Amino acid sequence: MLRVFLTIVLPLVLPTALYLLWMGIVQRPGESRGALPWPWLAGAGALLLVLALLLVIDRSGSSRSGVYVPPRAENGRIVPGHFEPRHSP
């Protein structure tokens, strides 16, 4: 759940939250805020989302070499998945 929040929700919401915070700080009392720049905020959020997902994909890759053998049942027991070295032909 935390990973989903950090990689999807936060990058999408962060530009809008920062913009609203900035507008709250610099806005004079009694002055209207005006329309939000939704296309720019959505574009910035989408860009941050893509960057976050690329970072997660890059960092979660396995550096192990070999062939992955998935989990299987043998003699009533479950043998966990593992990597076996590649055999040279």
C-alpha positions as CSV (number, residue, x, y, z in Angstrom):
1,M,0.0,0.0,0.0
2,L,2.8,2.4,0.8
3,R,4.6,1.6,-2.4
4,V,1.5,2.4,-4.4
5,F,1.1,5.7,-2.6
6,L,4.8,6.6,-3.1
7,T,5.0,5.6,-6.8
8,I,1.5,6.5,-8.1
9,V,-0.5,8.8,-5.8
10,L,2.2,11.1,-4.6
11,P,3.7,12.0,-8.0
12,L,0.3,12.7,-9.4
13,V,-0.8,14.9,-6.5
14,L,2.5,16.6,-5.6
15,P,2.5,19.3,-8.3
16,T,-1.1,20.4,-7.4
17,A,-0.3,20.4,-3.7
18,L,2.8,22.4,-4.1
19,Y,1.0,24.9,-6.4
20,L,-1.8,25.4,-3.9
21,L,0.7,25.8,-1.0
22,W,2.6,28.4,-3.1
23,M,-0.6,30.2,-3.9
24,G,-1.6,30.2,-0.3
25,I,1.7,31.8,0.7
26,V,2.0,34.5,-2.0
27,Q,-1.7,35.4,-2.3
28,R,-2.7,38.7,-0.8
29,P,-5.8,38.7,1.5
30,G,-9.0,39.5,-0.4
31,E,-7.4,38.6,-3.8
32,S,-9.1,35.9,-5.9
33,R,-7.0,32.9,-6.8
34,G,-8.3,32.5,-10.3
35,A,-8.5,29.3,-12.3
36,L,-6.0,26.6,-11.7
37,P,-3.7,25.7,-14.6
38,W,-5.0,22.1,-14.8
39,P,-3.2,21.1,-18.0
40,W,0.2,22.1,-16.6
41,L,-0.5,20.5,-13.2
42,A,-1.7,17.2,-14.9
43,G,1.3,17.2,-17.2
44,A,3.7,17.7,-14.3
45,G,2.0,15.0,-12.3
46,A,2.1,12.6,-15.2
47,L,5.8,13.3,-15.8
48,L,6.6,12.7,-12.1
49,L,4.6,9.5,-12.3
50,V,6.5,8.2,-15.3
51,L,9.9,9.1,-13.6
52,A,8.9,7.4,-10.4
53,L,7.8,4.2,-12.3
54,L,11.0,4.2,-14.3
55,L,13.0,4.5,-11.1
56,V,11.1,1.6,-9.5
57,I,11.5,-0.6,-12.6
58,D,15.2,0.2,-12.8
59,R,15.9,-0.4,-9.1
60,S,13.8,-3.6,-8.7
61,G,15.5,-5.6,-11.5
62,S,17.4,-8.6,-10.4
63,S,21.2,-8.7,-11.0
64,R,21.2,-12.5,-10.8
65,S,22.2,-14.4,-13.8
66,G,20.9,-17.8,-14.7
67,V,17.5,-19.4,-15.4
68,Y,14.6,-18.9,-12.9
69,V,12.9,-22.1,-11.8
70,P,9.4,-21.3,-10.5
71,P,8.1,-22.9,-7.3
72,R,6.8,-26.4,-7.7
73,A,5.5,-29.3,-5.6
74,E,7.7,-32.4,-5.2
75,N,6.7,-35.4,-3.0
76,G,4.1,-33.4,-1.2
77,R,6.4,-30.5,-0.4
78,I,6.7,-27.1,-2.1
79,V,10.1,-26.3,-3.4
80,P,10.5,-22.5,-3.6
81,G,11.5,-20.7,-6.7
82,H,15.2,-20.2,-7.3
83,F,17.8,-19.4,-9.9
84,E,19.9,-22.1,-11.5
85,P,23.2,-21.4,-13.3
86,R,23.0,-21.4,-17.1
87,H,24.5,-24.5,-18.7
88,S,26.9,-23.9,-21.5
89,P,26.1,-26.0,-24.6
